[in-house]
Amino acid sequence: MTKYKKLIIDILKFFLSILIYLIIITLLSNFNLLSYKVVSVISLIFMALLFMINGIKIGKLSTKRGYLTGLITGLVLVILLLILSLIFNSLPTLKSWLYYLVLIFSSTLGGMIGINKKK
């Protein structure tokens, strides 16, 4: 039970981090401190790092096959992000599918790093 509790807490921390990031980036954009292209690049880097950190945390919890754990975690989080985007009437485009693939790859890589860091 405690393993699942830690998993849920990690996912909640993940979404809280995204919320804090979104508030900060929105404030910077509203005051015209950052252009749209800069925000897009920062967003990709931040989300990829966040997915990788989450994959590392989950990989440390797993006993074997860290890549699979990271892949499943990345898929679950991307599905949640897709559901949220559909709720807010944003249909996925080719660009967003590539973005989600980068996030899944980042989480998978994090799972591989996490399982190896555990030893």
Secondary structure, DSSP 4 states (H G I P E B T S, - for coil): -HHHHHHHHHHHHHHHHHHHHHHHHHHHHHTT-S-HHHHHHHHHHHHHHHHHHHHHHHHHH-SS-HHHHHHHHHHHHHHHHHHHHHHTT----HHHHHHHHHHHHHHHHHHHHHHHH--
